[in-house]
Amino acid sequence: MDVAVVGATGDVGRQVCTQIVERRVLPPTARLQLVGRAGGASGRAVHGLRADLVDAYDEHAPLLDVAHSPEDVTADVIVVAAGLTPPARTGADPDRRVLAATNGAVLAEYADAIARHGSGHEVVVVVTNPVELGVAVMAERLGRHRVLGMGAWLDTLRFRRELAVELGVRRHRVGGFVGGQHGEDAVPLWSTVRVSGLDADERARAVAALRRGRTLDALPDEIAAAKTELARVAAEDMGAAFDLIDTWPADLRLVTRPWMTHQSGAKTPAGTASATVDLLEVILDGREIVVAGQVALDGELEGRFDGKLSGPDGAPHRGVLGVPVVLGPGGWTRVLLDDLPDDEARRLTHAADGIERMVAASTVPRDDRPAGRERAGTGAPVPGASTATGDRAPSGRAGAEAAWVATVHGLDQPGTLTALTGVFSTRGVSFDSLATEPVDDDGRAGRIVVTFRATPRRTRALERAVRRLATVRSVTVEPAPGTEFSQGGPAR
């Protein structure tokens, strides 16, 4: 499978690309697409990033591809890390409304392009903040089960670390999730906390000690007071500010430590990228695992607890929220959340309200210009977005398989044929036939002719992916002789 990173040269995007290669998430035959913007600094920097990654990891680096426009993004898994980031300096408090106003248009542009030109099966991991807006925009265009926001997983890993430090164990021995909204409205789900080696009674005592007699109802006021105190201390001694954080309860540390890290000027690209690559590994490995993520819900929380999330009028909650979900190769499949204590339910309700207001105020209308191409179906209604149904690409004649002939001119060198077959195999398309023809251009290039069957939508994605291979000079894909097209679909 191939991966594309939109915003590859930003602080987080660069870290994501580096960790993908360094951790060997992709084999050498797979493709990592580095996406920048034509005409801007990122459009130039992606070429340098590609060269730098090859210099550092040539022995095991995947095929590295550069793209400069939303229409050129083509991969099985797409990480969206583009857009404005909040300033990292003391006294600068990130305003998510400003981020939403700026990044909403960027997110919509990429979502529309993927919906028009993609395969219809891409899984999208949203990193761009506000991550909930990114999920709403992408899910409305692409289908809600194919889109996951990584903010809740990052918060979950931070929460587990804070618990592990206080318990004196390694993080991998601690379970538990964080839901809600990424940032100050993150909701530590204390009821989900588990510690390896502790039975139910021991766990209950440990959690009670960690919570220090508090409930989540007090957390918002505690966060506000903590930020004021940290700003005062950090003005004199940044190290003392971090020492102060260490004295607070785990759920308060969960929110204030990354806030203080950003205030220090360091930002949080390494941790954000690591959490993102964790999710990529799950998707690419074909496993199913329970993670936390922001997703577009369509009533999955009905009956879980009282309050708005089940609807005051009995209607199920529809909208984006961070919750534990089962994640696999095709995206997320179901929510795993038992009945919650009252304080956790109230905090999730508050987070859902805030997300709903932000999305309603910020969602950019979808691009419905006729393109002569199928559009991916969308998922459940998302606040502030137009309504559509279904999670799959439209069916009908335009989605029927047809026979195609691809003529590929590629460099006559080892790896060209392997890269070509890799593009087809990772998209589930088999060759009906493959033939090579004599080389030309003074023996430097050869021609490969491939016949195969696929839908028009998948064929367009294959053509674009093959064209972007480093060893390919040109590719032409045409209907096989005897195949006619009418109204965008094959007619025999």
C-alpha positions in Angstrom: 0.0 0.0 0.0 1.1 3.6 -0.7 1.0 6.6 1.6 0.7 10.3 0.8 1.5 13.0 3.3 -0.2 16.4 2.5 1.9 19.2 4.1 5.0 17.0 4.0 7.4 19.9 4.7 5.7 21.3 7.7 6.9 20.6 11.3 4.6 17.6 11.7 4.5 16.5 8.1 8.3 16.3 7.9 8.4 14.2 11.1 5.7 11.9 9.8 7.7 11.3 6.6 10.9 10.7 8.5 9.3 8.3 11.0 7.6 6.4 8.2 10.9 5.8 6.5 13.0 5.4 9.7 10.6 2.9 11.3 10.3 1.0 8.0 6.5 1.3 7.9 6.6 0.9 4.1 8.7 -1.7 2.2 11.1 -0.5 -0.5 8.6 -1.4 -3.2 5.8 0.8 -1.8 5.5 4.5 -2.5 5.6 7.5 -0.1 4.2 10.7 -1.7 5.4 14.0 -0.4 2.8 16.7 -1.1 3.6 20.4 -1.2 2.0 23.4 -2.9 3.1 24.6 -6.3 4.6 28.1 -6.4 5.3 28.2 -2.7 8.0 27.4 -0.3 6.6 23.9 0.3 6.6 23.2 -3.4 10.3 23.7 -3.5 11.1 22.1 -0.2 9.5 18.7 -1.0 12.3 18.1 -3.6 14.9 18.8 -0.9 13.0 16.6 1.6 13.0 13.8 -0.9 16.7 14.1 -1.4 17.4 14.3 2.3 15.4 11.2 3.1 17.2 9.3 0.3 20.5 10.4 1.7 19.6 9.2 5.2 17.8 6.0 4.5 18.7 4.9 1.0 19.2 1.2 2.1 15.5 0.7 3.0 13.6 3.9 1.8 10.4 3.3 -0.1 9.9 4.9 -3.5 9.7 8.7 -2.9 7.3 10.7 -5.0 6.7 14.5 -5.1 3.3 16.1 -5.8 2.3 19.7 -6.0 -1.5 19.9 -6.3 -4.5 18.4 -4.6 -5.4 16.6 -7.9 -2.1 14.8 -7.9 -2.6 13.2 -4.4 -2.9 9.5 -5.0 -2.4 6.8 -2.3 -4.1 4.1 -0.3 -3.7 6.0 3.0 -3.5 9.8 3.1 -2.2 11.8 6.0 -3.5 15.4 6.0 -1.1 17.7 7.9 -1.4 20.8 5.8 -2.5 24.3 6.9 -1.8 26.9 9.5 -0.3 26.0 12.8 -0.7 28.1 16.0 2.3 30.3 16.9 4.8 28.6 19.4 5.9 31.3 21.8 5.2 32.3 25.4 1.9 34.2 25.7 0.5 33.0 22.4 -2.7 31.0 23.1 -3.8 29.2 20.0 -7.3 30.3 18.8 -9.0 27.4 17.1 -11.5 29.8 15.5 -8.6 31.4 13.5 -7.3 27.9 12.6 -10.7 26.8 11.5 -11.3 29.8 9.3 -7.9 29.4 7.6 -7.6 25.6 7.4 -11.2 24.9 6.5 -10.6 26.0 2.9 -7.4 24.0 2.6 -9.1 20.9 4.0 -12.1 21.3 1.6 -9.8 21.7 -1.4 -8.0 18.5 -0.8 -11.2 16.6 0.2 -12.9 17.7 -3.1 -9.9 16.7 -5.1 -9.7 13.2 -3.5 -13.4 12.7 -4.0 -13.2 13.6 -7.7 -9.9 11.9 -8.6 -9.3 9.2 -6.0 -9.9 5.5 -6.0 -12.9 5.7 -3.7 -11.1 3.5 -1.1 -8.6 5.8 0.5 -8.3 6.0 4.3 -7.6 9.5 5.5 -5.9 10.3 8.8 -6.4 14.0 9.8 -3.7 15.8 11.7 -4.5 19.4 10.7 -6.1 21.4 13.5 -8.8 21.8 14.4 -8.8 18.0 13.8 -12.6 17.8 14.3 -13.2 20.2 11.5 -10.9 18.2 9.3 -12.8 15.0 10.0 -16.1 16.7 9.3 -15.0 18.1 6.0 -13.3 14.9 4.8 -16.0 12.6 6.1 -18.7 14.6 4.3 -16.9 14.2 1.0 -15.4 10.8 1.3 -17.5 8.7 3.7 -17.3 8.7 7.4 -15.7 5.3 8.0 -12.7 6.2 5.9 -11.7 9.2 7.9 -10.1 9.3 11.4 -8.7 12.2 13.4 -5.6 11.4 15.3 -6.0 13.9 18.1 -7.8 11.6 20.5 -5.1 8.9 20.0 -2.3 11.5 20.8 -4.2 12.5 23.9 -4.7 8.9 24.8 -1.0 8.2 24.6 -0.2 11.3 26.7 -2.8 10.2 29.3 -1.3 6.7 29.5 2.1 8.1 29.9 1.0 10.4 32.8 -0.6 7.4 34.5 2.4 5.2 34.0 4.8 7.8 35.4 2.7 8.1 38.6 2.3 4.3 38.9 6.0 3.6 38.3 5.4 1.4 35.3 6.0 1.5 31.5 3.3 3.1 29.3 2.6 -0.2 27.5 1.3 -1.7 30.7 -1.4 1.0 31.0 -4.7 1.1 29.1 -7.4 3.7 28.9 -8.7 6.2 26.4 -9.3 10.0 26.0 -12.3 11.2 24.0 -14.0 14.5 23.3 -12.2 17.3 21.5 -8.5 17.5 21.0 -7.0 20.2 23.3 -8.5 21.7 26.4 -11.8 19.8 25.9 -10.1 16.4 25.9 -12.1 14.1 28.1 -10.0 11.5 30.1 -12.2 8.4 30.3 -11.1 7.2 33.7 -13.6 4.4 33.6 -11.6 2.8 30.7 -8.3 2.8 32.6 -6.7 -0.6 33.0 -3.3 -1.5 34.4 -1.5 -4.8 33.6 -1.1 -7.0 36.6 -3.9 -5.4 38.7 -7.2 -7.0 39.4 -10.5 -5.1 39.5 -10.2 -4.1 43.2 -6.5 -3.1 42.9 -7.3 -1.1 39.8 -10.1 0.7 41.5 -7.9 1.7 44.4 -5.1 2.8 42.1 -7.5 5.0 40.0 -9.0 6.5 43.1 -5.5 7.5 44.3 -4.6 8.9 40.9 -7.8 11.0 40.8 -7.1 12.5 44.3 -10.8 12.8 45.1 -11.7 14.9 42.1 -14.2 14.6 39.3 -14.0 15.8 35.7 -16.6 18.6 36.6 -13.7 20.5 38.2 -11.3 20.1 35.3 -12.1 23.1 33.1 -11.7 25.6 36.0 -8.5 23.8 37.0 -7.1 24.1 33.5 -7.8 27.8 33.3 -6.2 28.5 36.7 -3.2 26.3 35.8 -2.6 28.2 32.5 -2.6 31.5 34.4 -0.1 30.1 37.0 2.1 28.5 34.4 2.3 31.8 32.4 3.4 33.6 35.5 6.1 31.0 36.5 7.4 30.5 32.9 8.0 34.3 32.5 10.8 33.9 35.1 11.8 30.2 34.7 10.6 27.8 32.0 12.1 24.8 33.8 10.2 25.7 37.0 7.0 25.8 35.0 7.5 22.2 33.9 8.4 21.2 37.4 5.1 22.7 38.6 3.2 20.6 36.2 4.7 17.4 37.6 3.0 18.1 41.0 -0.5 18.1 39.5 -3.0 15.2 38.9 -2.6 13.1 35.8 -5.6 14.4 33.9 -4.6 18.0 34.5 -1.0 17.2 33.4 -2.5 15.7 30.2 -3.7 19.1 29.1 -1.2 21.5 30.6 2.1 19.7 29.6 1.6 19.9 25.8 0.2 23.5 26.2 3.4 24.4 28.1 5.5 22.6 25.5 4.0 24.7 22.8 4.4 27.9 24.9 8.1 27.1 25.3 8.6 27.3 21.5 9.4 23.6 21.0 6.0 22.7 19.6 5.0 19.0 19.6 5.9 17.6 16.2 7.7 14.4 17.4 4.9 13.2 19.6 2.2 14.1 17.1 4.0 12.3 14.3 4.7 9.2 16.4 1.0 8.9 17.2 0.1 9.4 13.5 2.5 6.7 12.4 1.1 4.3 15.0 -2.2 4.6 13.3 -0.7 4.2 9.9 1.0 0.9 11.0 -2.3 -0.5 12.1 -4.0 0.4 8.8 -1.1 -0.8 6.6 -0.6 -4.1 8.6 -4.2 -5.2 8.0 -4.8 -5.6 11.8 -7.8 -4.5 13.8 -7.1 -2.7 17.0 -9.0 -0.4 19.4 -7.7 3.1 19.3 -9.2 6.5 20.1 -9.9 8.9 17.3 -12.2 11.7 16.2 -14.9 10.3 13.9 -18.1 11.3 12.4 -20.8 9.5 14.4 -24.3 8.5 13.2 -26.1 7.4 16.3 -23.4 4.9 17.6 -23.6 6.4 21.1 -27.4 6.0 21.4 -28.2 4.5 24.8 -24.7 4.8 26.1 -25.5 7.5 28.6 -28.0 10.3 29.3 -27.8 13.8 27.9 -27.5 15.4 24.6 -25.3 12.7 23.0 -28.3 10.5 23.0 -30.5 13.4 22.1 -32.9 15.2 24.5 -35.7 14.3 22.1 -34.6 10.7 21.7 -32.7 11.3 18.5 -29.2 9.8 18.3 -26.1 12.1 18.3 -24.7 12.8 14.8 -21.5 14.7 14.5 -17.8 14.5 15.1 -16.4 13.4 18.5 -13.4 11.6 19.9 -14.3 8.1 21.0 -12.7 4.6 21.2 -13.1 2.8 17.8 -12.0 -0.3 16.1 -9.5 0.6 13.4 -8.5 -1.6 10.5 -7.2 -1.6 6.9 -10.4 0.0 5.5 -10.8 2.6 8.2 -12.8 2.4 11.5 -15.7 0.0 11.8 -17.4 0.5 15.2 -17.4 2.4 18.4 -16.4 0.6 21.6 -17.7 2.6 24.6 -19.7 1.2 27.5 -22.1 3.2 29.7 -20.1 6.1 31.3 -20.1 7.7 34.8 -22.0 11.0 35.0 -19.0 13.3 35.0 -17.5 11.7 31.9 -20.9 11.8 30.1 -21.2 15.5 31.0 -17.7 16.4 29.8 -18.3 14.5 26.5 -21.6 16.4 26.1 -19.8 19.7 26.6 -17.1 18.7 24.0 -19.8 17.6 21.5 -21.5 21.0 21.9 -18.3 22.9 21.2 -17.4 20.8 18.2 -20.9 21.2 16.8 -20.7 25.0 17.1 -17.2 25.2 15.6 -18.0 22.9 12.6 -21.3 24.7 11.9 -19.5 28.1 11.8 -16.5 26.9 9.8 -17.4 24.2 7.3 -16.7 25.1 3.7 -19.4 24.2 1.2 -18.4 21.2 -0.9 -17.4 21.6 -4.5 -20.2 20.1 -6.5 -19.0 21.2 -10.0 -19.8 18.6 -12.6 -16.6 16.8 -13.4 -17.7 13.9 -15.6 -16.5 11.6 -12.8 -18.0 9.7 -10.0 -17.9 11.3 -6.6 -17.4 9.3 -3.4 -20.5 8.9 -1.3 -20.6 10.5 2.1 -21.5 9.3 5.5 -23.9 10.5 8.1 -25.0 14.2 8.2 -22.3 16.4 9.8 -23.3 19.7 11.4 -22.8 22.5 9.1 -22.4 20.3 6.0 -24.7 19.3 3.2 -26.5 16.0 3.6 -25.6 12.9 1.7 -25.9 9.2 2.4 -23.8 6.1 2.0 -20.2 5.3 2.6 -19.3 3.9 -0.8 -18.7 5.2 -4.2 -21.9 5.4 -6.4 -22.9 2.2 -8.1 -24.2 2.0 -11.7 -22.7 1.9 -15.1 -20.0 4.4 -14.3 -18.8 2.0 -11.6 -18.8 -1.2 -13.8 -15.5 -2.8 -14.7 -14.1 -2.6 -18.2 -11.1 -3.8 -20.1 -8.1 -1.4 -20.5 -4.7 -1.3 -22.1 -1.9 0.6 -20.4 1.3 1.5 -22.4 4.1 2.4 -20.1 7.5 3.9 -21.1 10.0 3.3 -18.4 13.7 3.3 -17.7 15.4 0.0 -18.6 16.8 -0.7 -15.2 16.1 -3.0 -12.2 13.1 -2.1 -10.2 10.9 -0.6 -13.0 8.7 -3.7 -13.5 8.6 -4.3 -9.7 7.4 -0.8 -9.1 4.7 -1.1 -11.8 3.4 -4.4 -10.5 3.4 -3.0 -7.0 1.1 -0.2 -7.9 -1.4 -2.7 -9.4 -1.2 -5.3 -6.7 -1.7 -2.9 -3.8 -4.9 -1.7 -5.5 -6.2 -5.2 -6.0 -6.0 -5.2 -9.8 -4.5 -8.1 -11.6 -2.8 -8.1 -15.1 -4.7 -10.0 -17.8 -1.5 -9.8 -19.8 1.9 -8.1 -19.7 4.4 -7.7 -22.5 7.7 -5.9 -22.8 9.0 -4.5 -26.1 12.5 -3.6 -27.2 14.2 -0.7 -25.6 14.8 2.6 -27.5 16.3 6.0 -26.7 19.8 4.6 -27.0 18.9 1.6 -24.9 17.8 3.6 -21.9 14.1 3.1 -22.0 11.6 0.4 -22.8 7.9 -0.1 -23.3 5.6 -2.2 -21.2 2.1 -3.0 -22.4 -0.4 -4.2 -19.7 -4.0 -5.2 -20.1 -6.3 -5.4 -17.1 -9.9 -4.9 -15.9 -11.0 -2.2 -13.5 -13.7 0.5 -13.0 -13.1 3.9 -14.6 -12.5 5.4 -11.2 -9.8 2.9 -10.2 -8.3 3.1 -13.6 -7.7 6.8 -13.2 -6.1 6.3 -9.8 -3.8 3.6 -11.3 -2.8 5.8 -14.2 -1.9 8.7 -11.9 0.0 6.4 -9.5 2.0 4.8 -12.4 2.8 8.2 -14.0 4.3 9.4 -10.7 6.8 6.5 -10.4 10.4 7.7 -10.5 11.3 5.1 -13.2 8.3 5.9 -15.5 8.6 8.5 -18.3 5.1 8.3 -19.6 1.9 6.2 -19.5 -1.2 6.0 -21.7 -4.3 4.2 -20.7 -7.1 3.5 -23.2 -10.1 1.2 -23.4 -9.3 -2.2 -24.8 -10.3 -2.7 -28.5 -14.0 -3.5 -28.7 -15.0 -1.6 -25.5 -17.2 1.4 -25.9 -18.2 4.0 -23.4 -21.5 5.7 -22.9 -22.3 8.3 -20.2 -19.1 7.5 -18.4 -19.6 3.8 -18.3 -18.7 0.9 -20.5 -21.2 -0.4 -23.0 -20.7 -3.7 -24.8 
